[in-house]
């Protein structure tokens, strides 16, 4: 194994799902998995930037205000979204 190289073993069910998704995307399994990792990193970088901006601008919603609303999702009598 070359420096930095990782060989990952996954169970058969996940392997088949990965193969099917790669095939549907018209990519090799390796290319598809690499794209997922790159996309994931980009998404988390964006989430970090949004969180940093919210903290800097002091315009976030406290968790204690958000949590009851989240627990009410899908319920007809759930609370209104916090502002």
Long-range contacts (C-beta under 8 A, 24 or more apart in sequence): none
